[in-house]
Amino acid sequence: MRTWDRCWSFLSSSKKKVAPEGFFPVYVGPERQWFAVKTKYANHPLFQMLLEEAEIKYGYDTPGPILLPCEVDLFYKVVTEIEAKEVELHRCGFGYGYTTR
């Protein structure tokens, strides 16, 4: 799995975590595992579903990083799906496979 290309999770003991440029921080799951997510993913419909779930559970005006109540496994699946669709959009319009004449 190319997790590092999609988002970053740091398990260090550092108390201050800063998302790199082009990313935003989120805490995921009951353990509040920290991730840095690509900013462009925030508008994706699948990620919007996670944000709506967070809004329902925690409200809209919460201080600090976004808290996503979903399990980490679901978060990984969402990010993997977003990444797969992003790769699909960057392919050429040509079909793959063999042609017969």
C-alpha positions as CSV (number, residue, x, y, z in Angstrom):
1,M,0.0,0.0,0.0
2,R,1.3,3.4,-1.0
3,T,0.0,5.1,2.1
4,W,2.8,7.7,2.3
5,D,1.7,9.0,-1.2
6,R,-1.9,9.6,0.1
7,C,-1.5,10.8,3.6
8,W,1.0,10.7,6.4
9,S,0.6,9.3,9.9
10,F,3.2,10.0,12.4
11,L,3.5,7.8,15.5
12,S,6.4,9.8,17.0
13,S,6.3,11.0,20.6
14,S,6.4,14.6,19.5
15,K,3.6,16.6,21.0
16,K,3.5,19.2,18.3
17,K,2.6,17.9,14.8
18,V,2.4,20.2,11.8
19,A,1.0,19.2,8.5
20,P,3.3,20.0,5.5
21,E,2.3,22.6,2.9
22,G,-0.6,21.3,0.8
23,F,-1.9,19.1,3.6
24,F,-4.2,19.5,6.6
25,P,-4.2,17.6,9.9
26,V,-7.0,15.2,11.0
27,Y,-7.4,12.9,13.9
28,V,-9.1,9.6,13.0
29,G,-10.9,7.1,15.1
30,P,-11.4,6.7,18.9
31,E,-7.6,6.5,19.3
32,R,-7.3,9.9,17.5
33,Q,-4.5,8.8,15.2
34,W,-3.0,11.8,13.5
35,F,-2.8,12.1,9.7
36,A,-1.9,14.8,7.2
37,V,-4.3,14.7,4.3
38,K,-3.8,16.3,0.9
39,T,-5.9,19.5,0.8
40,K,-7.4,18.7,-2.6
41,Y,-9.1,15.7,-1.0
42,A,-11.3,17.9,1.2
43,N,-13.7,18.5,-1.7
44,H,-14.0,14.9,-2.8
45,P,-17.5,13.4,-2.2
46,L,-16.1,10.4,-0.3
47,F,-14.1,12.7,2.1
48,Q,-17.1,15.0,2.3
49,M,-19.0,12.0,3.8
50,L,-16.4,11.7,6.5
51,L,-16.6,15.4,7.2
52,E,-20.4,15.3,7.4
53,E,-20.2,12.4,9.9
54,A,-17.7,14.4,12.0
55,E,-20.1,17.5,11.9
56,I,-23.0,15.4,13.1
57,K,-21.0,13.8,15.9
58,Y,-18.8,16.8,17.0
59,G,-20.5,19.9,15.6
60,Y,-19.1,22.3,13.1
61,D,-17.2,24.7,15.4
62,T,-14.6,22.5,17.1
63,P,-11.2,23.9,17.9
64,G,-8.0,22.3,16.5
65,P,-7.6,19.7,13.8
66,I,-10.6,17.9,12.4
67,L,-11.8,14.9,14.3
68,L,-13.1,12.0,12.1
69,P,-15.1,9.5,14.1
70,C,-14.7,6.7,11.6
71,E,-12.3,3.8,12.1
72,V,-8.8,4.1,10.8
73,D,-9.4,1.2,8.4
74,L,-12.3,3.0,6.8
75,F,-10.3,6.2,6.5
76,Y,-7.6,4.3,4.7
77,K,-10.2,2.8,2.3
78,V,-11.6,6.3,1.6
79,V,-8.1,7.7,0.9
80,T,-7.2,4.7,-1.3
81,E,-10.4,5.1,-3.3
82,I,-9.8,8.8,-3.8
83,E,-6.2,8.1,-4.9
84,A,-7.4,5.4,-7.3
85,K,-9.9,7.8,-8.9
86,E,-7.2,10.5,-9.1
87,V,-4.9,8.1,-11.0
88,E,-7.8,7.1,-13.3
89,L,-8.4,10.7,-14.2
90,H,-4.8,11.3,-15.2
91,R,-4.7,8.4,-17.7
92,C,-4.9,9.0,-21.4
93,G,-8.2,8.5,-23.1
94,F,-6.9,5.5,-25.0
95,G,-8.1,2.0,-24.1
96,Y,-5.8,-0.6,-22.7
97,G,-5.4,-4.1,-24.1
98,Y,-5.0,-5.6,-27.4
99,T,-6.7,-4.7,-30.6
100,T,-7.5,-6.9,-33.6
101,R,-7.5,-5.9,-37.2
